[in-house]
């Protein structure tokens, strides 16, 4: 159900948290007499970007320092340009890592903010598209109209036949709707009514004249809540544009273009204020890639805001304006930084880290050496034991031969048998002596 909160493992909890924040802001605005979704979005955007300020500073710092270290990176890349063997590639990566360490930044420094922003954007889309699901005051604006429509004859069939219902066709076919589950039917009606334009509301009054008072009250509340500078925050510019053309209200069709155009313009200004990486020549591949991104990002913003709810576009525009202000302020602070002193400090940290790692490596070597010595000593003890056993056996055999020579003729069968017997007796006496010593 569209009105049901999103229950994804990652986006769901974020959407619920942002929805609570949105509801809190809207409640406060309602208490002071200005309950407005657009204004709530602007305030929430400011709060989100204030919370992300440390990451923004880190990203700006990375962009600024990249200008300083880019020539060194270009030099390393040129040095290993035609060397693709594993050893050379490993050395190249080590040297690049040293440069990043020297300037105290991470190679992924510019990506962290984007990674964090992406789930927030997706969650905000869920919230802005389903405002009644996350802001109870907005949902209450549809009552008692929804309950009266459910009780009216053919209201479900009528709503299902409207243009707004094409987004919710599956909900009308769902078993819960067919079986008349109250909450499911209510949510489905609210989803459709939340997408109504002016023409749809007028047609609804003509279809159900007895409900004109309830329809007018609901429409008045929703206009007060959703309308911001004449735009419905729940609808997308593309939806508004098509509906305006169908109704031949060309002024409203032109107004639908405002959000995508402002999104592209503010994003372009945002990109223009970002510190650009220094390069050795105009043909540098990274420079060309950055130039392409500087053009593509504003265009992508316009495309996204064309198809997403106006609330998302307002968030995008407000965020871009806030980022522009942050960049101007943060860049001034970074310009005052002593880069050379920072590099010197980072080099000292690197040396301390290398010294600690070297000490650990030395300890590991000492441990390995002791293990080798222990192994060598064990082998020596084993060799000595084997030698002692061999000497003892030889001594016993010699004693047996001497005893044998005194009693029997050399080489005879009796002499050999007696020699074996004498050897065993000698071995037995030796074992007894060792037993007594033990």
Kinemage of the C-alpha trace (Angstrom):
@kinemage 1
@onewidth
@group {chain A} dominant
@subgroup {mainchain}
@vectorlist {calphas} color= white
{ca unk a 1} P 0.000 0.000 0.000
{ca unk a 2} L 1.341 3.401 -0.960
{ca unk a 3} L 0.007 4.955 2.230
{ca unk a 4} L 1.797 2.350 4.320
{ca unk a 5} L 5.261 3.338 5.522
{ca unk a 6} L 8.081 1.841 3.495
{ca unk a 7} L 9.411 -1.282 5.232
{ca unk a 8} L 12.743 -1.847 3.440
{ca unk a 9} L 15.654 -3.018 5.586
{ca unk a 10} L 17.776 0.093 4.908
{ca unk a 11} L 15.481 2.755 3.457
{ca unk a 12} L 12.517 1.873 5.712
{ca unk a 13} L 14.057 2.867 9.084
{ca unk a 14} L 15.571 6.026 7.550
{ca unk a 15} L 12.194 6.965 6.038
{ca unk a 16} L 10.482 6.445 9.407
{ca unk a 17} L 13.092 8.626 11.147
{ca unk a 18} L 12.788 11.382 8.527
{ca unk a 19} L 8.997 11.042 8.652
{ca unk a 20} L 9.067 11.602 12.425
{ca unk a 21} L 11.242 14.653 11.898
{ca unk a 22} L 8.870 15.933 9.212
{ca unk a 23} L 5.851 15.322 11.425
{ca unk a 24} L 7.495 17.141 14.342
{ca unk a 25} L 8.283 20.189 12.225
{ca unk a 26} L 4.789 20.209 10.719
{ca unk a 27} L 3.232 19.932 14.187
{ca unk a 28} L 5.220 22.949 15.441
{ca unk a 29} L 4.264 24.977 12.366
{ca unk a 30} L 0.624 24.014 12.908
{ca unk a 31} L 0.842 25.201 16.502
{ca unk a 32} L 1.989 28.644 15.371
{ca unk a 33} L -0.633 28.789 12.623
{ca unk a 34} L 1.398 28.091 9.459
{ca unk a 35} L 1.082 24.340 8.732
{ca unk a 36} L 2.738 23.959 5.332
{ca unk a 37} L 4.519 20.971 3.765
{ca unk a 38} L 6.830 23.108 1.609
{ca unk a 39} L 7.998 25.169 4.579
{ca unk a 40} L 8.459 21.969 6.595
{ca unk a 41} L 10.668 20.563 3.815
{ca unk a 42} L 12.856 23.679 3.793
{ca unk a 43} L 13.320 23.574 7.583
{ca unk a 44} L 14.047 19.824 7.545
{ca unk a 45} L 16.587 20.309 4.721
{ca unk a 46} L 18.410 22.916 6.798
{ca unk a 47} L 18.496 20.550 9.796
{ca unk a 48} L 19.792 17.657 7.655
{ca unk a 49} L 22.600 19.740 6.184
{ca unk a 50} L 23.532 21.126 9.582
{ca unk a 51} L 23.842 17.548 10.845
{ca unk a 52} L 26.027 16.689 7.834
{ca unk a 53} L 28.214 19.782 8.232
{ca unk a 54} L 31.279 17.869 9.553
{ca unk a 55} L 31.207 15.635 6.457
{ca unk a 56} L 30.797 18.680 4.236
{ca unk a 57} L 33.835 20.343 5.793
{ca unk a 58} L 35.835 17.154 5.307
{ca unk a 59} L 34.766 16.913 1.670
{ca unk a 60} L 35.600 20.580 1.035
{ca unk a 61} L 38.965 20.134 2.689
{ca unk a 62} L 39.649 17.137 0.461
{ca unk a 63} L 38.751 19.115 -2.687
{ca unk a 64} L 40.980 22.001 -1.654
{ca unk a 65} L 43.973 19.819 -0.787
{ca unk a 66} L 43.524 17.859 -4.006
{ca unk a 67} L 44.562 20.953 -5.943
{ca unk a 68} L 47.772 20.990 -3.955
{ca unk a 69} L 48.656 17.323 -4.308
{ca unk a 70} L 47.381 16.717 -7.857
{ca unk a 71} L 50.729 17.584 -9.520
{ca unk a 72} L 52.458 14.957 -7.346
{ca unk a 73} L 49.848 12.366 -8.276
{ca unk a 74} L 50.221 13.233 -11.969
{ca unk a 75} L 53.987 12.829 -11.669
{ca unk a 76} L 53.609 9.355 -10.121
{ca unk a 77} L 51.097 8.273 -12.767
{ca unk a 78} L 53.395 9.486 -15.537
{ca unk a 79} L 56.339 7.671 -13.948
{ca unk a 80} L 54.518 4.317 -14.108
{ca unk a 81} L 52.533 5.065 -17.257
{ca unk a 82} L 53.954 2.206 -19.364
{ca unk a 83} L 54.802 -0.183 -16.539
{ca unk a 84} L 52.020 -2.682 -16.007
{ca unk a 85} L 53.862 -5.474 -14.201
{ca unk a 86} L 52.507 -6.329 -10.710
{ca unk a 87} L 55.607 -5.069 -8.892
{ca unk a 88} L 55.496 -1.641 -10.591
{ca unk a 89} L 51.758 -1.308 -10.053
{ca unk a 90} L 52.190 -2.095 -6.363
{ca unk a 91} L 54.952 0.527 -6.050
{ca unk a 92} L 52.701 3.045 -7.811
{ca unk a 93} L 49.887 2.406 -5.339
{ca unk a 94} L 52.304 2.693 -2.397
{ca unk a 95} L 53.629 6.045 -3.639
{ca unk a 96} L 50.101 7.372 -4.212
{ca unk a 97} L 49.149 6.232 -0.715
{ca unk a 98} L 52.131 8.127 0.692
{ca unk a 99} L 50.996 11.319 -1.048
{ca unk a 100} L 47.491 11.017 0.411
{ca unk a 101} L 48.987 10.316 3.827
{ca unk a 102} L 51.242 13.341 3.543
{ca unk a 103} L 48.264 15.620 3.015
{ca unk a 104} L 46.172 13.837 5.629
{ca unk a 105} L 43.244 12.891 3.399
{ca unk a 106} L 41.637 9.645 2.283
{ca unk a 107} L 41.411 8.520 -1.333
{ca unk a 108} L 37.677 8.004 -0.794
{ca unk a 109} L 37.197 11.360 0.924
{ca unk a 110} L 34.976 12.775 -1.809
{ca unk a 111} L 32.706 9.704 -1.916
{ca unk a 112} L 31.682 9.435 1.729
{ca unk a 113} L 29.168 12.273 1.577
{ca unk a 114} L 27.580 10.896 -1.604
{ca unk a 115} L 27.291 7.414 -0.066
{ca unk a 116} L 25.537 8.837 2.995
{ca unk a 117} L 23.275 11.140 0.975
{ca unk a 118} L 21.944 8.429 -1.348
{ca unk a 119} L 19.827 6.487 1.203
{ca unk a 120} L 18.627 9.820 2.626
{ca unk a 121} L 17.418 10.897 -0.828
{ca unk a 122} L 15.622 7.601 -1.381
{ca unk a 123} L 14.009 7.773 2.043
{ca unk a 124} L 12.928 11.374 1.474
{ca unk a 125} L 11.315 10.306 -1.791
{ca unk a 126} L 9.188 7.824 0.171
{ca unk a 127} L 8.222 10.472 2.715
{ca unk a 128} L 7.383 13.234 0.224
{ca unk a 129} L 5.463 10.881 -2.063
{ca unk a 130} L 3.397 9.545 0.857
{ca unk a 131} L 3.022 12.620 3.075
{ca unk a 132} L -0.281 11.421 4.631
{ca unk a 133} L 1.436 8.185 5.769
{ca unk a 134} L 4.083 10.064 7.767
{ca unk a 135} L 2.204 13.213 8.826
{ca unk a 136} L -1.016 12.267 10.695
{ca unk a 137} L -2.427 15.806 10.502
{ca unk a 138} L -2.423 15.621 6.708
{ca unk a 139} L -4.037 12.181 6.766
{ca unk a 140} L -6.781 13.458 9.070
{ca unk a 141} L -7.667 16.098 6.482
{ca unk a 142} L -9.248 13.335 4.350
{ca unk a 143} L -11.773 12.463 7.076
{ca unk a 144} L -14.732 12.240 7.365
{ca unk a 145} L -14.867 12.464 3.547
{ca unk a 146} L -13.180 9.069 3.008
{ca unk a 147} L -15.554 7.220 5.338
{ca unk a 148} L -18.564 8.804 3.633
{ca unk a 149} L -17.219 7.877 0.178
{ca unk a 150} L -16.745 4.270 1.306
{ca unk a 151} L -20.378 4.203 2.440
{ca unk a 152} L -21.617 5.773 -0.812
{ca unk a 153} L -22.680 3.578 -3.713
{ca unk a 154} L -20.214 3.104 -6.585
{ca unk a 155} L -17.593 5.405 -5.004
{ca unk a 156} L -14.901 2.753 -5.349
{ca unk a 157} L -15.683 2.169 -9.031
{ca unk a 158} L -15.680 5.905 -9.677
{ca unk a 159} L -12.313 6.536 -8.023
{ca unk a 160} L -10.825 3.517 -9.805
{ca unk a 161} L -11.838 5.043 -13.166
{ca unk a 162} L -10.071 8.400 -12.531
{ca unk a 163} L -6.678 9.307 -14.001
{ca unk a 164} L -5.123 9.514 -10.527
{ca unk a 165} L -6.057 5.864 -9.875
{ca unk a 166} L -3.759 4.563 -12.619
{ca unk a 167} L -0.869 4.663 -10.147
{ca unk a 168} L -2.790 2.452 -7.722
{ca unk a 169} L -4.450 -0.126 -9.992
{ca unk a 170} L -2.990 -3.057 -8.032
{ca unk a 171} L -4.456 -1.757 -4.784
{ca unk a 172} L -7.989 -1.882 -6.192
{ca unk a 173} L -7.361 -5.480 -7.304
{ca unk a 174} L -5.913 -6.517 -3.963
{ca unk a 175} L -7.818 -9.103 -1.946
{ca unk a 176} L -7.990 -6.767 1.066
{ca unk a 177} L -9.763 -4.119 -1.006
{ca unk a 178} L -12.143 -6.648 -2.581
{ca unk a 179} L -13.013 -8.058 0.850
{ca unk a 180} L -13.615 -4.567 2.229
{ca unk a 181} L -10.848 -4.409 4.853
{ca unk a 182} L -11.570 -0.965 6.326
{ca unk a 183} L -8.038 0.360 6.806
{ca unk a 184} L -6.877 -0.904 3.402
{ca unk a 185} L -9.852 0.681 1.620
{ca unk a 186} L -9.323 3.962 3.508
{ca unk a 187} L -5.641 4.078 2.552
{ca unk a 188} L -6.441 3.332 -1.089
{ca unk a 189} L -9.037 6.135 -1.242
{ca unk a 190} L -6.579 8.570 0.408
{ca unk a 191} L -3.819 7.614 -2.054
{ca unk a 192} L -6.078 8.425 -5.007
{ca unk a 193} L -7.550 11.615 -3.537
{ca unk a 194} L -4.039 12.823 -2.645
{ca unk a 195} L -3.230 12.838 -6.384
{ca unk a 196} L -6.347 14.759 -7.430
{ca unk a 197} L -6.002 18.054 -9.286
{ca unk a 198} L -8.550 20.869 -9.392
{ca unk a 199} L -10.530 19.302 -12.218
{ca unk a 200} L -10.758 15.979 -10.373
{ca unk a 201} L -12.147 17.653 -7.245
{ca unk a 202} L -14.782 19.510 -9.263
{ca unk a 203} L -15.819 16.255 -10.965
{ca unk a 204} L -16.039 14.546 -7.555
{ca unk a 205} L -18.433 17.247 -6.335
{ca unk a 206} L -20.619 16.765 -9.420
{ca unk a 207} L -20.645 12.989 -8.893
{ca unk a 208} L -21.456 13.190 -5.161
{ca unk a 209} L -23.274 16.512 -4.622
{ca unk a 210} L -24.423 15.412 -1.165
{ca unk a 211} L -20.781 15.374 -0.051
{ca unk a 212} L -19.949 18.842 -1.380
{ca unk a 213} L -19.397 20.309 2.082
{ca unk a 214} L -16.987 17.528 3.116
{ca unk a 215} L -15.165 17.694 -0.210
{ca unk a 216} L -14.746 21.461 0.079
{ca unk a 217} L -13.447 21.236 3.656
{ca unk a 218} L -10.938 18.517 2.690
{ca unk a 219} L -9.760 20.425 -0.371
{ca unk a 220} L -9.315 23.619 1.658
{ca unk a 221} L -7.150 21.849 4.250
{ca unk a 222} L -5.052 20.046 1.624
{ca unk a 223} L -4.473 23.252 -0.325
{ca unk a 224} L -3.301 24.939 2.845
{ca unk a 225} L -1.009 22.041 3.700
{ca unk a 226} L 0.408 21.044 0.309
{ca unk a 227} L 0.485 24.270 -1.655
{ca unk a 228} L 3.802 26.127 -1.622
{ca unk a 229} L 4.178 29.044 -4.031
{ca unk a 230} L 1.285 27.592 -6.016
{ca unk a 231} L 2.815 24.099 -6.367
{ca unk a 232} L 1.449 20.891 -4.877
{ca unk a 233} L 4.335 19.257 -3.020
{ca unk a 234} L 2.922 15.741 -3.466
{ca unk a 235} L 2.737 15.911 -7.287
{ca unk a 236} L 5.644 15.712 -9.716
{ca unk a 237} L 6.308 18.437 -12.319
{ca unk a 238} L 5.738 15.900 -15.112
{ca unk a 239} L 2.329 15.010 -13.640
{ca unk a 240} L 1.406 18.687 -13.253
{ca unk a 241} L 2.587 19.480 -16.778
{ca unk a 242} L 0.499 16.731 -18.401
{ca unk a 243} L -2.572 17.588 -16.353
{ca unk a 244} L -2.185 21.303 -17.146
{ca unk a 245} L -1.891 20.619 -20.859
{ca unk a 246} L -4.962 18.395 -20.697
{ca unk a 247} L -6.911 21.158 -18.954
{ca unk a 248} L -5.369 23.753 -21.309
{ca unk a 249} L -4.074 25.767 -18.345
{ca unk a 250} L -0.790 26.762 -19.986
{ca unk a 251} L 0.281 29.061 -17.184
{ca unk a 252} L 0.220 26.131 -14.761
{ca unk a 253} L 2.141 24.041 -17.330
{ca unk a 254} L 4.859 26.703 -17.415
{ca unk a 255} L 4.897 26.809 -13.605
{ca unk a 256} L 5.531 23.049 -13.552
{ca unk a 257} L 8.896 23.711 -15.245
{ca unk a 258} L 10.111 26.001 -12.467
{ca unk a 259} L 11.304 23.259 -10.091
{ca unk a 260} L 13.457 21.315 -12.644
{ca unk a 261} L 14.952 24.558 -13.999
{ca unk a 262} L 15.811 25.869 -10.532
{ca unk a 263} L 17.236 22.452 -9.587
{ca unk a 264} L 19.589 22.512 -12.593
{ca unk a 265} L 20.576 26.163 -12.048
{ca unk a 266} L 21.364 25.798 -8.336
{ca unk a 267} L 23.254 22.548 -8.974
{ca unk a 268} L 25.344 24.281 -11.657
{ca unk a 269} L 26.148 27.104 -9.252
{ca unk a 270} L 27.019 24.539 -6.612
{ca unk a 271} L 29.442 22.767 -8.973
{ca unk a 272} L 30.981 26.060 -10.100
{ca unk a 273} L 31.845 26.966 -6.502
{ca unk a 274} L 33.493 23.614 -5.797
{ca unk a 275} L 37.326 23.649 -5.834
{ca unk a 276} L 38.523 21.978 -9.018
{ca unk a 277} L 41.508 19.623 -9.109
{ca unk a 278} L 44.700 21.043 -10.573
{ca unk a 279} L 46.136 19.239 -13.619
{ca unk a 280} L 49.373 19.330 -15.576
{ca unk a 281} L 47.780 19.814 -19.002
{ca unk a 282} L 44.437 20.262 -20.723
{ca unk a 283} L 44.391 16.681 -21.962
{ca unk a 284} L 44.471 15.176 -18.493
{ca unk a 285} L 41.879 12.387 -18.353
{ca unk a 286} L 40.733 13.275 -14.846
{ca unk a 287} L 40.218 16.920 -15.819
{ca unk a 288} L 38.119 15.913 -18.818
{ca unk a 289} L 36.050 13.585 -16.636
{ca unk a 290} L 35.428 16.354 -14.102
{ca unk a 291} L 34.363 18.755 -16.860
{ca unk a 292} L 31.857 16.201 -18.134
{ca unk a 293} L 30.517 15.662 -14.610
{ca unk a 294} L 30.148 19.417 -14.115
{ca unk a 295} L 27.805 19.482 -17.119
{ca unk a 296} L 26.009 16.204 -16.461
{ca unk a 297} L 25.181 16.770 -12.776
{ca unk a 298} L 22.921 19.818 -13.347
{ca unk a 299} L 21.178 18.031 -16.232
{ca unk a 300} L 20.641 14.936 -14.080
{ca unk a 301} L 19.172 17.131 -11.328
{ca unk a 302} L 16.641 18.542 -13.804
{ca unk a 303} L 15.696 15.056 -15.048
{ca unk a 304} L 15.264 13.644 -11.544
{ca unk a 305} L 13.220 16.604 -10.319
{ca unk a 306} L 11.001 16.369 -13.416
{ca unk a 307} L 9.760 12.915 -12.438
{ca unk a 308} L 9.968 13.097 -8.605
{ca unk a 309} L 7.472 14.889 -6.307
{ca unk a 310} L 7.813 18.676 -6.063
{ca unk a 311} L 8.717 18.176 -2.403
{ca unk a 312} L 11.848 16.305 -3.479
{ca unk a 313} L 12.687 19.053 -5.970
{ca unk a 314} L 12.270 21.670 -3.247
{ca unk a 315} L 14.609 19.653 -1.030
{ca unk a 316} L 17.130 19.427 -3.886
{ca unk a 317} L 17.004 23.186 -4.571
{ca unk a 318} L 17.195 24.127 -0.890
{ca unk a 319} L 20.104 21.702 -0.392
{ca unk a 320} L 22.013 23.179 -3.338
{ca unk a 321} L 21.551 26.713 -2.004
{ca unk a 322} L 22.732 25.644 1.462
{ca unk a 323} L 25.768 23.889 -0.055
{ca unk a 324} L 26.656 27.036 -2.002
{ca unk a 325} L 26.588 29.098 1.201
{ca unk a 326} L 28.613 26.436 3.035
{ca unk a 327} L 31.198 26.308 0.270
{ca unk a 328} L 31.749 30.047 0.308
{ca unk a 329} L 32.167 30.105 4.103
{ca unk a 330} L 34.244 26.912 4.354
{ca unk a 331} L 36.511 27.882 1.438
{ca unk a 332} L 37.360 31.140 3.190
{ca unk a 333} L 38.331 29.207 6.311
{ca unk a 334} L 40.378 26.669 4.338
{ca unk a 335} L 42.184 29.450 2.469
{ca unk a 336} L 43.478 30.664 5.827
{ca unk a 337} L 44.982 27.252 6.609
{ca unk a 338} L 48.763 26.829 6.478
{ca unk a 339} L 49.047 23.913 4.047
{ca unk a 340} L 52.817 23.534 4.562
{ca unk a 341} L 52.399 23.290 8.336
{ca unk a 342} L 49.642 20.724 7.836
{ca unk a 343} L 51.859 18.645 5.521
{ca unk a 344} L 54.742 18.792 8.004
{ca unk a 345} L 52.447 17.643 10.811
{ca unk a 346} L 51.124 14.767 8.695
{ca unk a 347} L 54.680 13.709 7.807
{ca unk a 348} L 55.522 13.491 11.517
{ca unk a 349} L 52.458 11.314 12.070
{ca unk a 350} L 53.505 9.075 9.185
{ca unk a 351} L 56.994 8.681 10.640
{ca unk a 352} L 55.582 7.781 14.063
{ca unk a 353} L 53.247 5.267 12.446
{ca unk a 354} L 56.078 3.742 10.405
{ca unk a 355} L 58.241 3.551 13.541
{ca unk a 356} L 55.483 1.683 15.408
{ca unk a 357} L 54.930 -0.657 12.482
{ca unk a 358} L 58.685 -1.226 12.233
{ca unk a 359} L 58.850 -2.103 15.951
{ca unk a 360} L 56.002 -4.582 15.517
{ca unk a 361} L 57.771 -6.115 12.524
{ca unk a 362} L 60.962 -6.384 14.602
{ca unk a 363} L 59.068 -8.136 17.405
{ca unk a 364} L 57.599 -10.523 14.885
{ca unk a 365} L 61.092 -11.238 13.535
{ca unk a 366} L 62.432 -11.835 17.067
{ca unk a 367} L 59.580 -14.216 17.801
{ca unk a 368} L 60.232 -16.076 14.571
{ca unk a 369} L 63.957 -16.278 15.355
{ca unk a 370} L 63.260 -17.679 18.845
{ca unk a 371} L 60.966 -20.242 17.294
{ca unk a 372} L 63.721 -21.242 14.874
{ca unk a 373} L 66.236 -21.495 17.725
{ca unk a 374} L 63.785 -23.633 19.720
{ca unk a 375} L 63.286 -25.899 16.748
{ca unk a 376} L 67.042 -26.167 16.208
{ca unk a 377} L 67.643 -27.051 19.903
{ca unk a 378} L 64.928 -29.702 19.754
{ca unk a 379} L 66.541 -31.253 16.726
{ca unk a 380} L 69.972 -31.205 18.437
{ca unk a 381} L 68.573 -32.883 21.565
{ca unk a 382} L 66.936 -35.516 19.380
{ca unk a 383} L 70.171 -36.082 17.494
{ca unk a 384} L 72.125 -36.434 20.778
{ca unk a 385} L 69.537 -38.916 22.115
{ca unk a 386} L 69.781 -40.974 18.939
{ca unk a 387} L 73.572 -40.911 19.126
{ca unk a 388} L 73.503 -42.015 22.779
{ca unk a 389} L 71.123 -44.882 21.975
{ca unk a 390} L 73.347 -46.030 19.107
{ca unk a 391} L 76.487 -45.917 21.317
{ca unk a 392} L 74.731 -47.865 24.063
{ca unk a 393} L 73.582 -50.522 21.614
{ca unk a 394} L 77.068 -50.867 20.193
{ca unk a 395} L 78.526 -51.244 23.711
{ca unk a 396} L 76.021 -54.017 24.532
{ca unk a 397} L 76.846 -55.838 21.317
{ca unk a 398} L 80.578 -55.637 22.046
{ca unk a 399} L 80.066 -57.056 25.546
{ca unk a 400} L 78.029 -59.899 24.087
{ca unk a 401} L 80.758 -60.688 21.549
{ca unk a 402} L 83.417 -60.736 24.251
{ca unk a 403} L 81.358 -63.062 26.450
{ca unk a 404} L 80.631 -65.290 23.490
{ca unk a 405} L 84.306 -65.577 22.514
{ca unk a 406} L 85.299 -66.967 25.885
{ca unk a 407} L 82.802 -69.885 25.977
{ca unk a 408} L 82.174 -70.997 22.375
{ca unk a 409} L 84.057 -71.533 19.144
{ca unk a 410} L 84.017 -68.444 16.977
{ca unk a 411} L 81.491 -68.605 14.105
{ca unk a 412} L 79.560 -71.612 15.446
{ca unk a 413} L 75.731 -71.643 15.725
{ca unk a 414} L 75.988 -71.948 19.535
{ca unk a 415} L 78.270 -68.924 19.686
{ca unk a 416} L 75.731 -66.815 17.718
{ca unk a 417} L 72.815 -67.936 19.894
{ca unk a 418} L 74.769 -67.226 23.047
{ca unk a 419} L 75.695 -63.768 21.755
{ca unk a 420} L 71.999 -62.841 21.315
{ca unk a 421} L 71.193 -64.120 24.808
{ca unk a 422} L 74.106 -62.145 26.312
{ca unk a 423} L 72.938 -58.990 24.490
{ca unk a 424} L 69.430 -59.304 25.928
{ca unk a 425} L 70.753 -59.906 29.440
{ca unk a 426} L 72.983 -56.845 29.180
{ca unk a 427} L 70.003 -54.749 27.971
{ca unk a 428} L 67.868 -56.033 30.876
{ca unk a 429} L 70.507 -55.150 33.473
{ca unk a 430} L 70.888 -51.708 31.991
{ca unk a 431} L 67.132 -51.091 32.194
{ca unk a 432} L 67.054 -52.165 35.839
{ca unk a 433} L 69.897 -49.802 36.710
{ca unk a 434} L 68.038 -46.903 35.045
{ca unk a 435} L 64.887 -47.908 36.975
{ca unk a 436} L 66.719 -47.766 40.308
{ca unk a 437} L 68.180 -44.379 39.456
{ca unk a 438} L 64.724 -43.163 38.598
